[in-house]
Amino acid sequence: MVSHPQNKDGSPRWHAIPGHEFSGTVAELGSKVREFAAGDAVFGMNNWFLDGATAEFCVAAASSVARKPHGLSFEQAAAVAIGALTAWQGLVDRADLRAGERLLVQGAAGAVGVFAVQLGAQMGAEVIATASARHREFVTELGVRQFLDYASEPFDQQVRDLDVIFDTVGGDTLRRSWLLLKPGGRVVTIASDSEGNGSDPRIKDAFFIVEPNSQQLADIGNRLDAGTLFVFVDAKVPLEEASAAYARHVRRAHGYGKVVVTVPCV
C-alpha cells in the first residue's frame, strides 16, 4: 500500500512537495513579519500539511524559523530542525527529563536519536543507547554511558530501572520497553506505527509529532554555534536527484546523519 501526504482534515494531498526542514535566505516577507529581513540566513521547518521545502522556494511561518547558526553551512543547518526539535520536545516538554535520571534512547544512530543522546547527556542524564554494532564508537562519543547492540544484546535483558525511554523504533521494541521502567518512569515514542494505536492507551499517550517552534530552534542554534551540539550530514545531492534520495538510492558515507538535497540559488 502506498501512503500519501494528507491535508489537516485527513484527506489525501496529491502532488505534494516533500521535505519539511530547510535552510536558506529569506526571499520575501509577509506584511506583518518583523523578526526577519530579506536576505537573512535562516533554518527551520514548515507546516506538515502544506507543501515542503524540496523546491527553489518554500513558505514557512515566522514562528517556525530561526536565524541560521553562524558556524554551520546551509547544508548542515538544513539537517537540524526536525531531528533536534523532536528530541528537544520529547525529552524536555514530554518526558521532563531531569539530571541524574536514566535515559534509554532506542535507535540512537538515527536522525532523531543522535540529538536525543546529545541533549540527554547535556541535561545530566545517564544515557543508555541501542544501535547497530557498527555505530558503537560514533554513538558512544555522543555521550552514551552504556551501548547496546540491538542485534546481539537483547536490551530488555541488559537494563532495568529506567526513568525515561525515548523510542524511535516502535513495534516489538516499544512493547518490550514498558517493563524496564521504574515507578514514575516515562516513555515517549515517535514511531509511526504507534499513531492511532487504540489497543494500548499507554502507547497513545506516549506518541507525539514534532511541532515547529522558533524559540526552541534558536536555543538549539546557540548550542550548535557553541559546539556543544552537533549535526551530521551523510550525503548531499542536487535537486534533480531528489527522487533518488527519497528512494534511498544515494550512496552514503557513514550510515548515520541526514541526506541533504541542495538547491541552487535562483
PyMOL commands that set and color helices and strands:
alter all, ss='L'
color gray80, all
select helices_A, chain A and resi 62-64+74-78+81-94+113-122+133-141+155-157+171-175+178-180+192-194+201-206+214-226+239-246
alter helices_A, ss='H'
color red, helices_A
select strands_A, chain A and resi 21-25+41-45+65-67+102-106+126-131+146-149+162-167+181-189+233-238+258-262
alter strands_A, ss='S'
color yellow, strands_A
deselect
rebuild
show_as cartoon
